[in-house]
Amino acid sequence: MTKRAGLQPLVRWLLRLPVHLYDWNAGWLLGKRFAMLVHTGRRTGLTRKTVLEVVHYDTVTGAVVVMSGLGRSSDWYQNIKAKEASQVVVGRHSFAPTHWDVPDDEADDVLTDYEQRNRFAAPVVRWVLSRLVGWRYDGTNDSRRRLVQELPLVCFSPVDPAITSPS
């Protein structure tokens, strides 16, 4: 067995750590910066859990906007297109969601706001986004418009905003 093969279970576990935090009722450690999406596999019918970075959190409605970093081919994205997600968990609260793709002009505004709020992390974010899309994302208006066309932003909103319960 090579050293690399021995690291794979550890790396897989580390990448799944955010899901484990939510499973252990410790998702609050991630605050409102991340959300766990509980959805159904479109082929398997199995329950799937995906932790996504929140690019916008609406403090009034509890809605969250996330980006599909792998574009429309992402498994979670395709799964929610086939069947509505069953739950979104943000911090200590969860809700049954409805969702929609954020229109490009609004997505551009949301991403602009995200970049302004995370000014110090912007170089790293731009580097990562560049790797995801395969071209240099520089944060200009033109590249941001192109980015949101390739990597859709999705809004998850409580079906009933009055029913957001502690997890």
Number of C-alpha atoms within 10 A of each C-alpha: 5 6 7 8 9 10 11 11 11 11 11 10 13 12 12 14 13 21 21 16 15 22 13 9 14 16 24 18 14 16 12 21 16 23 29 23 23 21 22 20 19 16 8 8 11 10 12 16 21 15 21 18 17 20 23 20 19 10 9 7 13 18 22 25 24 22 22 19 19 16 19 15 12 12 16 22 19 14 19 20 14 13 13 15 24 16 18 27 24 28 21 18 17 20 24 20 22 18 18 13 14 19 13 17 11 12 24 22 14 18 22 17 14 15 18 12 12 13 11 10 11 16 14 10 17 16 14 15 20 15 12 17 16 9 12 14 20 16 18 10 12 11 15 19 17 15 23 21 17 16 20 21 26 20 21 25 20 20 14 12 15 10 12 19 12 12 17
